[in-house]
Amino acid sequence: MEPLRDVSGPSSTGPFAEGRVETGTNLGLSGRLRHVASTFCSSMSTAYHFFTEWRVTATVDEVKAVLNDGTSLRRWWPSVYLSVEEVDPGGPDGVGRTLDLHTKGWLPYLLRWTLYVTEPVTDEGFALSATGDLEGTGRWTFEPQGPEVRITYDWQVMASKPLLRRLSRVLRPAFSANHHWAMKRGEESLQLELRRRRNEANVPPAPPPTFRWMLRMRGMK
């Protein structure tokens, strides 16, 4: 299986996207250059590009049924999804489905963001966007390979949460590792959920979230 990897690099959503450069109106030339350089470095330090590959024993229909069921995320992927509220069910093809999410990885910080399905859910996959503590886009793809399905997730995201923005330059490797931990738990949890939906016996529970004492203090079970 291809390992999880961080392929962070220049992003089309940065300060130079579509030729946009924000500058102060009263700055001199040197001031404008310093402002542009600062903005560019800041956005680059908080922008992440992750590519994840999973392989599960299943059909595309089984995989699609789970990943398209956003309201069940908290039940089958509880190590990451702490709360899920459906704001808009979207259309018959899934476009427009909107979920308000509270998520975390291994590290003891929480993220609150909104997920929007932006492209139809098909046998090939679907796309989404994120706003809130995370800003960006994601794309799931499904590829049948014999008795397995190869699942990929391409996640291009910028950290908007103030804590992450302040610490991203220093703790970038830790934040990347946090994401990889979350996705590994996701692959494991998906395998268990597929077995559960087939009514297999003795399916163990999905991995729980870390720092559960902190979640209890915040009123989250």
Secondary structure as UniProt FT lines:
FT   STRAND          5..6
FT   TURN            12..13
FT   TURN            15..16
FT   HELIX           17..19
FT   TURN            25..26
FT   HELIX           29..46
FT   STRAND          47..57
FT   HELIX           60..67
FT   HELIX           70..72
FT   HELIX           73..76
FT   TURN            78..80
FT   STRAND          81..88
FT   TURN            92..93
FT   TURN            95..96
FT   STRAND          98..103
FT   STRAND          111..117
FT   TURN            123..124
FT   STRAND          125..132
FT   STRAND          134..145
FT   TURN            146..147
FT   STRAND          148..159
FT   HELIX           162..197
FT   TURN            198..199
FT   HELIX           212..217
FT   TURN            218..219
//
